[in-house]
Amino acid sequence: MTVQARLSAKLHRRVCLVLTEDAVLAEELLARKKLSQEVAGRLTDRVLLIRPGRIDAVLDELRKMGHTPQVVGK
């Protein structure tokens, strides 16, 4: 007898994500108050989901921190 599991998934269009090189950098970003309030959720240990309409604020804060974010599809 084979048991098949169902996986529930949602498809979201036009979302903004921050993909980091490692989990430590994602933790560093979440520790920054101005950035953490713009994060809607954490998809993996390296991927942060940004609140709708807040990508410019996130980019500004990343640049203030000395990062050079690469923007794809904006």
PDB file of N, CA, C and O in Angstrom:
ATOM      1  N   MET A   1       0.832  -1.178   0.000  1.00  0.00           N
ATOM      2  CA  MET A   1       0.000   0.000   0.000  1.00  0.00           C
ATOM      3  C   MET A   1       0.882   1.248   0.000  1.00  0.00           C
ATOM      4  O   MET A   1       1.785   1.378   0.826  1.00  0.00           O
ATOM      5  N   THR A   2       0.615   2.154  -0.924  1.00  0.00           N
ATOM      6  CA  THR A   2       1.377   3.392  -1.032  1.00  0.00           C
ATOM      7  C   THR A   2       0.575   4.543  -0.448  1.00  0.00           C
ATOM      8  O   THR A   2      -0.596   4.735  -0.776  1.00  0.00           O
ATOM      9  N   VAL A   3       1.220   5.298   0.416  1.00  0.00           N
ATOM     10  CA  VAL A   3       0.575   6.464   1.014  1.00  0.00           C
ATOM     11  C   VAL A   3       1.141   7.704   0.341  1.00  0.00           C
ATOM     12  O   VAL A   3       2.353   7.914   0.321  1.00  0.00           O
ATOM     13  N   GLN A   4       0.252   8.523  -0.210  1.00  0.00           N
ATOM     14  CA  GLN A   4       0.695   9.755  -0.854  1.00  0.00           C
ATOM     15  C   GLN A   4       0.334  10.934   0.035  1.00  0.00           C
ATOM     16  O   GLN A   4      -0.805  11.066   0.483  1.00  0.00           O
ATOM     17  N   ALA A   5       1.298  11.767   0.277  1.00  0.00           N
ATOM     18  CA  ALA A   5       1.072  12.960   1.093  1.00  0.00           C
ATOM     19  C   ALA A   5       0.762  14.135   0.178  1.00  0.00           C
ATOM     20  O   ALA A   5       1.314  14.243  -0.917  1.00  0.00           O
ATOM     21  N   ARG A   6      -0.112  15.001   0.627  1.00  0.00           N
ATOM     22  CA  ARG A   6      -0.438  16.207  -0.125  1.00  0.00           C
ATOM     23  C   ARG A   6       0.320  17.369   0.486  1.00  0.00           C
ATOM     24  O   ARG A   6       0.408  17.513   1.705  1.00  0.00           O
ATOM     25  N   LEU A   7       0.851  18.171  -0.372  1.00  0.00           N
ATOM     26  CA  LEU A   7       1.567  19.353   0.069  1.00  0.00           C
ATOM     27  C   LEU A   7       0.766  20.573  -0.345  1.00  0.00           C
ATOM     28  O   LEU A   7       0.480  20.772  -1.526  1.00  0.00           O
ATOM     29  N   SER A   8       0.414  21.371   0.619  1.00  0.00           N
ATOM     30  CA  SER A   8      -0.336  22.580   0.341  1.00  0.00           C
ATOM     31  C   SER A   8       0.645  23.700   0.023  1.00  0.00           C
ATOM     32  O   SER A   8       1.640  23.870   0.726  1.00  0.00           O
ATOM     33  N   ALA A   9       0.372  24.463  -1.029  1.00  0.00           N
ATOM     34  CA  ALA A   9       1.267  25.554  -1.426  1.00  0.00           C
ATOM     35  C   ALA A   9       0.446  26.735  -1.911  1.00  0.00           C
ATOM     36  O   ALA A   9      -0.656  26.582  -2.437  1.00  0.00           O
ATOM     37  N   LYS A  10       1.012  27.911  -1.720  1.00  0.00           N
ATOM     38  CA  LYS A  10       0.391  29.140  -2.212  1.00  0.00           C
ATOM     39  C   LYS A  10       1.316  29.766  -3.237  1.00  0.00           C
ATOM     40  O   LYS A  10       2.536  29.753  -3.074  1.00  0.00           O
ATOM     41  N   LEU A  11       0.741  30.307  -4.278  1.00  0.00           N
ATOM     42  CA  LEU A  11       1.508  31.004  -5.300  1.00  0.00           C
ATOM     43  C   LEU A  11       1.304  32.493  -5.114  1.00  0.00           C
ATOM     44  O   LEU A  11       0.173  32.978  -5.139  1.00  0.00           O
ATOM     45  N   HIS A  12       2.388  33.214  -4.929  1.00  0.00           N
ATOM     46  CA  HIS A  12       2.325  34.665  -4.770  1.00  0.00           C
ATOM     47  C   HIS A  12       3.044  35.311  -5.937  1.00  0.00           C
ATOM     48  O   HIS A  12       4.151  34.909  -6.295  1.00  0.00           O
ATOM     49  N   ARG A  13       2.427  36.289  -6.516  1.00  0.00           N
ATOM     50  CA  ARG A  13       3.057  37.026  -7.609  1.00  0.00           C
ATOM     51  C   ARG A  13       3.493  38.389  -7.117  1.00  0.00           C
ATOM     52  O   ARG A  13       2.912  38.946  -6.186  1.00  0.00           O
ATOM     53  N   ARG A  14       4.523  38.917  -7.754  1.00  0.00           N
ATOM     54  CA  ARG A  14       5.040  40.252  -7.455  1.00  0.00           C
ATOM     55  C   ARG A  14       5.390  40.416  -5.978  1.00  0.00           C
ATOM     56  O   ARG A  14       4.947  41.359  -5.323  1.00  0.00           O
ATOM     57  N   VAL A  15       6.177  39.501  -5.476  1.00  0.00           N
ATOM     58  CA  VAL A  15       6.662  39.622  -4.099  1.00  0.00           C
ATOM     59  C   VAL A  15       8.139  40.010  -4.138  1.00  0.00           C
ATOM     60  O   VAL A  15       8.836  39.763  -5.122  1.00  0.00           O
ATOM     61  N   CYS A  16       8.591  40.613  -3.066  1.00  0.00           N
ATOM     62  CA  CYS A  16       9.995  40.988  -2.940  1.00  0.00           C
ATOM     63  C   CYS A  16      10.655  40.076  -1.922  1.00  0.00           C
ATOM     64  O   CYS A  16      10.131  39.831  -0.836  1.00  0.00           O
ATOM     65  N   LEU A  17      11.806  39.588  -2.305  1.00  0.00           N
ATOM     66  CA  LEU A  17      12.571  38.699  -1.444  1.00  0.00           C
ATOM     67  C   LEU A  17      13.971  39.249  -1.259  1.00  0.00           C
ATOM     68  O   LEU A  17      14.513  39.900  -2.153  1.00  0.00           O
ATOM     69  N   VAL A  18      14.550  38.991  -0.111  1.00  0.00           N
ATOM     70  CA  VAL A  18      15.964  39.244   0.106  1.00  0.00           C
ATOM     71  C   VAL A  18      16.610  37.868   0.257  1.00  0.00           C
ATOM     72  O   VAL A  18      16.285  37.114   1.174  1.00  0.00           O
ATOM     73  N   LEU A  19      17.528  37.555  -0.656  1.00  0.00           N
ATOM     74  CA  LEU A  19      18.258  36.300  -0.607  1.00  0.00           C
ATOM     75  C   LEU A  19      19.667  36.612  -0.117  1.00  0.00           C
ATOM     76  O   LEU A  19      20.374  37.417  -0.724  1.00  0.00           O
ATOM     77  N   THR A  20      20.067  35.993   0.953  1.00  0.00           N
ATOM     78  CA  THR A  20      21.385  36.231   1.513  1.00  0.00           C
ATOM     79  C   THR A  20      22.316  35.073   1.181  1.00  0.00           C
ATOM     80  O   THR A  20      21.872  33.977   0.838  1.00  0.00           O
ATOM     81  N   GLU A  21      23.616  35.338   1.290  1.00  0.00           N
ATOM     82  CA  GLU A  21      24.596  34.291   0.991  1.00  0.00           C
ATOM     83  C   GLU A  21      24.611  33.192   2.042  1.00  0.00           C
ATOM     84  O   GLU A  21      24.931  32.042   1.744  1.00  0.00           O
ATOM     85  N   ASP A  22      24.263  33.552   3.276  1.00  0.00           N
ATOM     86  CA  ASP A  22      24.238  32.537   4.327  1.00  0.00           C
ATOM     87  C   ASP A  22      23.239  32.934   5.414  1.00  0.00           C
ATOM     88  O   ASP A  22      22.747  34.062   5.450  1.00  0.00           O
ATOM     89  N   ALA A  23      22.959  31.995   6.280  1.00  0.00           N
ATOM     90  CA  ALA A  23      21.969  32.202   7.342  1.00  0.00           C
ATOM     91  C   ALA A  23      22.430  33.246   8.359  1.00  0.00           C
ATOM     92  O   ALA A  23      21.605  33.937   8.958  1.00  0.00           O
ATOM     93  N   VAL A  24      23.729  33.362   8.555  1.00  0.00           N
ATOM     94  CA  VAL A  24      24.257  34.331   9.522  1.00  0.00           C
ATOM     95  C   VAL A  24      23.936  35.753   9.070  1.00  0.00           C
ATOM     96  O   VAL A  24      23.564  36.593   9.890  1.00  0.00           O
ATOM     97  N   LEU A  25      24.075  36.026   7.787  1.00  0.00           N
ATOM     98  CA  LEU A  25      23.752  37.354   7.269  1.00  0.00           C
ATOM     99  C   LEU A  25      22.257  37.634   7.401  1.00  0.00           C
ATOM    100  O   LEU A  25      21.870  38.758   7.723  1.00  0.00           O
ATOM    101  N   ALA A  26      21.425  36.650   7.163  1.00  0.00           N
ATOM    102  CA  ALA A  26      19.977  36.834   7.341  1.00  0.00           C
ATOM    103  C   ALA A  26      19.664  37.177   8.792  1.00  0.00           C
ATOM    104  O   ALA A  26      18.822  38.035   9.058  1.00  0.00           O
ATOM    105  N   GLU A  27      20.328  36.520   9.727  1.00  0.00           N
ATOM    106  CA  GLU A  27      20.132  36.820  11.159  1.00  0.00           C
ATOM    107  C   GLU A  27      20.576  38.248  11.477  1.00  0.00           C
ATOM    108  O   GLU A  27      19.932  38.947  12.259  1.00  0.00           O
ATOM    109  N   GLU A  28      21.678  38.670  10.866  1.00  0.00           N
ATOM    110  CA  GLU A  28      22.175  40.032  11.070  1.00  0.00           C
ATOM    111  C   GLU A  28      21.142  41.058  10.580  1.00  0.00           C
ATOM    112  O   GLU A  28      20.903  42.071  11.237  1.00  0.00           O
ATOM    113  N   LEU A  29      20.545  40.786   9.438  1.00  0.00           N
ATOM    114  CA  LEU A  29      19.535  41.698   8.897  1.00  0.00           C
ATOM    115  C   LEU A  29      18.305  41.746   9.798  1.00  0.00           C
ATOM    116  O   LEU A  29      17.748  42.817  10.035  1.00  0.00           O
ATOM    117  N   LEU A  30      17.887  40.595  10.296  1.00  0.00           N
ATOM    118  CA  LEU A  30      16.719  40.543  11.175  1.00  0.00           C
ATOM    119  C   LEU A  30      16.982  41.213  12.522  1.00  0.00           C
ATOM    120  O   LEU A  30      16.050  41.663  13.188  1.00  0.00           O
ATOM    121  N   ALA A  31      18.238  41.279  12.916  1.00  0.00           N
ATOM    122  CA  ALA A  31      18.578  41.924  14.179  1.00  0.00           C
ATOM    123  C   ALA A  31      18.515  43.452  14.070  1.00  0.00           C
ATOM    124  O   ALA A  31      18.466  44.149  15.083  1.00  0.00           O
ATOM    125  N   ARG A  32      18.517  43.954  12.864  1.00  0.00           N
ATOM    126  CA  ARG A  32      18.442  45.407  12.633  1.00  0.00           C
ATOM    127  C   ARG A  32      16.977  45.824  12.677  1.00  0.00           C
ATOM    128  O   ARG A  32      16.188  45.388  11.839  1.00  0.00           O
ATOM    129  N   LYS A  33      16.606  46.654  13.634  1.00  0.00           N
ATOM    130  CA  LYS A  33      15.207  47.006  13.876  1.00  0.00           C
ATOM    131  C   LYS A  33      14.503  47.556  12.627  1.00  0.00           C
ATOM    132  O   LYS A  33      13.384  47.149  12.313  1.00  0.00           O
ATOM    133  N   LYS A  34      15.162  48.480  11.917  1.00  0.00           N
ATOM    134  CA  LYS A  34      14.532  49.082  10.736  1.00  0.00           C
ATOM    135  C   LYS A  34      14.258  48.056   9.640  1.00  0.00           C
ATOM    136  O   LYS A  34      13.287  48.182   8.894  1.00  0.00           O
ATOM    137  N   LEU A  35      15.106  47.054   9.545  1.00  0.00           N
ATOM    138  CA  LEU A  35      14.881  46.019   8.538  1.00  0.00           C
ATOM    139  C   LEU A  35      13.875  44.976   9.003  1.00  0.00           C
ATOM    140  O   LEU A  35      13.033  44.530   8.224  1.00  0.00           O
ATOM    141  N   SER A  36      13.960  44.593  10.251  1.00  0.00           N
ATOM    142  CA  SER A  36      13.087  43.513  10.735  1.00  0.00           C
ATOM    143  C   SER A  36      11.612  43.882  10.652  1.00  0.00           C
ATOM    144  O   SER A  36      10.767  43.008  10.455  1.00  0.00           O
ATOM    145  N   GLN A  37      11.293  45.163  10.800  1.00  0.00           N
ATOM    146  CA  GLN A  37       9.883  45.564  10.708  1.00  0.00           C
ATOM    147  C   GLN A  37       9.359  45.529   9.276  1.00  0.00           C
ATOM    148  O   GLN A  37       8.149  45.580   9.058  1.00  0.00           O
ATOM    149  N   GLU A  38      10.260  45.441   8.299  1.00  0.00           N
ATOM    150  CA  GLU A  38       9.855  45.354   6.890  1.00  0.00           C
ATOM    151  C   GLU A  38       9.735  43.910   6.409  1.00  0.00           C
ATOM    152  O   GLU A  38       9.288  43.662   5.289  1.00  0.00           O
ATOM    153  N   VAL A  39      10.128  42.973   7.243  1.00  0.00           N
ATOM    154  CA  VAL A  39      10.101  41.553   6.871  1.00  0.00           C
ATOM    155  C   VAL A  39       8.754  40.953   7.246  1.00  0.00           C
ATOM    156  O   VAL A  39       8.331  41.009   8.401  1.00  0.00           O
ATOM    157  N   ALA A  40       8.087  40.376   6.244  1.00  0.00           N
ATOM    158  CA  ALA A  40       6.787  39.745   6.469  1.00  0.00           C
ATOM    159  C   ALA A  40       6.934  38.300   6.930  1.00  0.00           C
ATOM    160  O   ALA A  40       6.043  37.750   7.577  1.00  0.00           O
ATOM    161  N   GLY A  41       8.064  37.694   6.590  1.00  0.00           N
ATOM    162  CA  GLY A  41       8.280  36.310   6.989  1.00  0.00           C
ATOM    163  C   GLY A  41       9.622  35.810   6.513  1.00  0.00           C
ATOM    164  O   GLY A  41      10.323  36.468   5.744  1.00  0.00           O
ATOM    165  N   ARG A  42       9.957  34.642   6.984  1.00  0.00           N
ATOM    166  CA  ARG A  42      11.219  34.004   6.603  1.00  0.00           C
ATOM    167  C   ARG A  42      10.870  32.704   5.900  1.00  0.00           C
ATOM    168  O   ARG A  42      10.259  31.810   6.486  1.00  0.00           O
ATOM    169  N   LEU A  43      11.264  32.609   4.636  1.00  0.00           N
ATOM    170  CA  LEU A  43      10.911  31.429   3.851  1.00  0.00           C
ATOM    171  C   LEU A  43      11.892  30.278   4.070  1.00  0.00           C
ATOM    172  O   LEU A  43      11.498  29.112   4.111  1.00  0.00           O
ATOM    173  N   THR A  44      13.168  30.616   4.209  1.00  0.00           N
ATOM    174  CA  THR A  44      14.197  29.628   4.555  1.00  0.00           C
ATOM    175  C   THR A  44      15.189  30.333   5.466  1.00  0.00           C
ATOM    176  O   THR A  44      14.976  31.486   5.842  1.00  0.00           O
ATOM    177  N   ASP A  45      16.255  29.662   5.818  1.00  0.00           N
ATOM    178  CA  ASP A  45      17.252  30.298   6.676  1.00  0.00           C
ATOM    179  C   ASP A  45      17.993  31.423   5.968  1.00  0.00           C
ATOM    180  O   ASP A  45      18.657  32.224   6.624  1.00  0.00           O
ATOM    181  N   ARG A  46      17.895  31.502   4.629  1.00  0.00           N
ATOM    182  CA  ARG A  46      18.582  32.529   3.850  1.00  0.00           C
ATOM    183  C   ARG A  46      17.655  33.468   3.081  1.00  0.00           C
ATOM    184  O   ARG A  46      18.133  34.414   2.455  1.00  0.00           O
ATOM    185  N   VAL A  47      16.351  33.235   3.110  1.00  0.00           N
ATOM    186  CA  VAL A  47      15.413  34.008   2.285  1.00  0.00           C
ATOM    187  C   VAL A  47      14.371  34.704   3.161  1.00  0.00           C
ATOM    188  O   VAL A  47      13.656  34.068   3.935  1.00  0.00           O
ATOM    189  N   LEU A  48      14.309  36.047   3.012  1.00  0.00           N
ATOM    190  CA  LEU A  48      13.361  36.862   3.765  1.00  0.00           C
ATOM    191  C   LEU A  48      12.309  37.422   2.811  1.00  0.00           C
ATOM    192  O   LEU A  48      12.638  37.891   1.722  1.00  0.00           O
ATOM    193  N   LEU A  49      11.058  37.372   3.220  1.00  0.00           N
ATOM    194  CA  LEU A  49       9.943  37.912   2.447  1.00  0.00           C
ATOM    195  C   LEU A  49       9.666  39.324   2.943  1.00  0.00           C
ATOM    196  O   LEU A  49       9.448  39.542   4.135  1.00  0.00           O
ATOM    197  N   ILE A  50       9.676  40.286   2.013  1.00  0.00           N
ATOM    198  CA  ILE A  50       9.514  41.692   2.359  1.00  0.00           C
ATOM    199  C   ILE A  50       8.049  42.103   2.228  1.00  0.00           C
ATOM    200  O   ILE A  50       7.348  41.664   1.316  1.00  0.00           O
ATOM    201  N   ARG A  51       7.596  42.952   3.155  1.00  0.00           N
ATOM    202  CA  ARG A  51       6.211  43.442   3.119  1.00  0.00           C
ATOM    203  C   ARG A  51       5.955  44.185   1.813  1.00  0.00           C
ATOM    204  O   ARG A  51       6.854  44.854   1.303  1.00  0.00           O
ATOM    205  N   PRO A  52       4.755  44.081   1.266  1.00  0.00           N
ATOM    206  CA  PRO A  52       4.433  44.768   0.004  1.00  0.00           C
ATOM    207  C   PRO A  52       4.686  46.269   0.091  1.00  0.00           C
ATOM    208  O   PRO A  52       4.337  46.917   1.077  1.00  0.00           O
ATOM    209  N   GLY A  53       5.298  46.805  -0.956  1.00  0.00           N
ATOM    210  CA  GLY A  53       5.534  48.234  -1.053  1.00  0.00           C
ATOM    211  C   GLY A  53       6.694  48.755  -0.228  1.00  0.00           C
ATOM    212  O   GLY A  53       6.887  49.968  -0.143  1.00  0.00           O
ATOM    213  N   ARG A  54       7.469  47.874   0.381  1.00  0.00           N
ATOM    214  CA  ARG A  54       8.537  48.313   1.284  1.00  0.00           C
ATOM    215  C   ARG A  54       9.946  48.048   0.751  1.00  0.00           C
ATOM    216  O   ARG A  54      10.923  48.208   1.483  1.00  0.00           O
ATOM    217  N   ILE A  55      10.057  47.649  -0.503  1.00  0.00           N
ATOM    218  CA  ILE A  55      11.376  47.290  -1.031  1.00  0.00           C
ATOM    219  C   ILE A  55      12.331  48.478  -1.063  1.00  0.00           C
ATOM    220  O   ILE A  55      13.522  48.308  -0.805  1.00  0.00           O
ATOM    221  N   ASP A  56      11.837  49.681  -1.374  1.00  0.00           N
ATOM    222  CA  ASP A  56      12.731  50.839  -1.417  1.00  0.00           C
ATOM    223  C   ASP A  56      13.315  51.143  -0.041  1.00  0.00           C
ATOM    224  O   ASP A  56      14.494  51.482   0.066  1.00  0.00           O
ATOM    225  N   ALA A  57      12.523  51.028   0.996  1.00  0.00           N
ATOM    226  CA  ALA A  57      13.006  51.232   2.364  1.00  0.00           C
ATOM    227  C   ALA A  57      14.049  50.183   2.720  1.00  0.00           C
ATOM    228  O   ALA A  57      15.042  50.491   3.378  1.00  0.00           O
ATOM    229  N   VAL A  58      13.828  48.947   2.290  1.00  0.00           N
ATOM    230  CA  VAL A  58      14.768  47.866   2.570  1.00  0.00           C
ATOM    231  C   VAL A  58      16.079  48.111   1.828  1.00  0.00           C
ATOM    232  O   VAL A  58      17.157  47.947   2.401  1.00  0.00           O
ATOM    233  N   LEU A  59      15.992  48.500   0.568  1.00  0.00           N
ATOM    234  CA  LEU A  59      17.204  48.784  -0.205  1.00  0.00           C
ATOM    235  C   LEU A  59      18.002  49.917   0.412  1.00  0.00           C
ATOM    236  O   LEU A  59      19.227  49.838   0.504  1.00  0.00           O
ATOM    237  N   ASP A  60      17.315  50.977   0.837  1.00  0.00           N
ATOM    238  CA  ASP A  60      17.997  52.104   1.486  1.00  0.00           C
ATOM    239  C   ASP A  60      18.730  51.650   2.747  1.00  0.00           C
ATOM    240  O   ASP A  60      19.880  52.025   2.974  1.00  0.00           O
ATOM    241  N   GLU A  61      18.060  50.848   3.555  1.00  0.00           N
ATOM    242  CA  GLU A  61      18.665  50.391   4.809  1.00  0.00           C
ATOM    243  C   GLU A  61      19.852  49.458   4.542  1.00  0.00           C
ATOM    244  O   GLU A  61      20.869  49.534   5.231  1.00  0.00           O
ATOM    245  N   LEU A  62      19.724  48.586   3.550  1.00  0.00           N
ATOM    246  CA  LEU A  62      20.838  47.700   3.202  1.00  0.00           C
ATOM    247  C   LEU A  62      22.052  48.510   2.759  1.00  0.00           C
ATOM    248  O   LEU A  62      23.183  48.190   3.126  1.00  0.00           O
ATOM    249  N   ARG A  63      21.821  49.543   1.981  1.00  0.00           N
ATOM    250  CA  ARG A  63      22.923  50.399   1.524  1.00  0.00           C
ATOM    251  C   ARG A  63      23.554  51.148   2.696  1.00  0.00           C
ATOM    252  O   ARG A  63      24.774  51.308   2.741  1.00  0.00           O
ATOM    253  N   LYS A  64      22.735  51.609   3.647  1.00  0.00           N
ATOM    254  CA  LYS A  64      23.271  52.277   4.839  1.00  0.00           C
ATOM    255  C   LYS A  64      24.172  51.339   5.642  1.00  0.00           C
ATOM    256  O   LYS A  64      25.125  51.775   6.288  1.00  0.00           O
ATOM    257  N   MET A  65      23.854  50.047   5.591  1.00  0.00           N
ATOM    258  CA  MET A  65      24.645  49.045   6.298  1.00  0.00           C
ATOM    259  C   MET A  65      25.934  48.685   5.555  1.00  0.00           C
ATOM    260  O   MET A  65      26.765  47.932   6.063  1.00  0.00           O
ATOM    261  N   GLY A  66      26.088  49.236   4.344  1.00  0.00           N
ATOM    262  CA  GLY A  66      27.291  48.950   3.559  1.00  0.00           C
ATOM    263  C   GLY A  66      27.152  47.812   2.564  1.00  0.00           C
ATOM    264  O   GLY A  66      28.134  47.413   1.938  1.00  0.00           O
ATOM    265  N   HIS A  67      25.951  47.289   2.411  1.00  0.00           N
ATOM    266  CA  HIS A  67      25.712  46.217   1.451  1.00  0.00           C
ATOM    267  C   HIS A  67      25.441  46.815   0.070  1.00  0.00           C
ATOM    268  O   HIS A  67      25.028  47.969  -0.044  1.00  0.00           O
ATOM    269  N   THR A  68      25.671  46.037  -0.956  1.00  0.00           N
ATOM    270  CA  THR A  68      25.371  46.465  -2.325  1.00  0.00           C
ATOM    271  C   THR A  68      24.377  45.461  -2.910  1.00  0.00           C
ATOM    272  O   THR A  68      24.765  44.531  -3.618  1.00  0.00           O
ATOM    273  N   PRO A  69      23.088  45.657  -2.606  1.00  0.00           N
ATOM    274  CA  PRO A  69      22.084  44.686  -3.062  1.00  0.00           C
ATOM    275  C   PRO A  69      21.953  44.666  -4.587  1.00  0.00           C
ATOM    276  O   PRO A  69      22.032  45.699  -5.251  1.00  0.00           O
ATOM    277  N   GLN A  70      21.756  43.488  -5.103  1.00  0.00           N
ATOM    278  CA  GLN A  70      21.493  43.318  -6.529  1.00  0.00           C
ATOM    279  C   GLN A  70      19.990  43.190  -6.699  1.00  0.00           C
ATOM    280  O   GLN A  70      19.365  42.313  -6.103  1.00  0.00           O
ATOM    281  N   VAL A  71      19.406  44.069  -7.518  1.00  0.00           N
ATOM    282  CA  VAL A  71      17.958  44.061  -7.723  1.00  0.00           C
ATOM    283  C   VAL A  71      17.674  43.385  -9.065  1.00  0.00           C
ATOM    284  O   VAL A  71      18.241  43.745 -10.097  1.00  0.00           O
ATOM    285  N   VAL A  72      16.790  42.406  -9.022  1.00  0.00           N
ATOM    286  CA  VAL A  72      16.421  41.662 -10.234  1.00  0.00           C
ATOM    287  C   VAL A  72      14.934  41.845 -10.460  1.00  0.00           C
ATOM    288  O   VAL A  72      14.138  41.582  -9.559  1.00  0.00           O
ATOM    289  N   GLY A  73      14.544  42.288 -11.638  1.00  0.00           N
ATOM    290  CA  GLY A  73      13.137  42.355 -12.004  1.00  0.00           C
ATOM    291  C   GLY A  73      12.365  43.528 -11.474  1.00  0.00           C
ATOM    292  O   GLY A  73      11.136  43.472 -11.431  1.00  0.00           O
ATOM    293  N   LYS A  74      13.020  44.582 -11.070  1.00  0.00           N
ATOM    294  CA  LYS A  74      12.279  45.745 -10.558  1.00  0.00           C
ATOM    295  C   LYS A  74      11.930  46.682 -11.693  1.00  0.00           C
ATOM    296  O   LYS A  74      11.306  47.719 -11.468  1.00  0.00           O
TER     297      LYS A  74
END
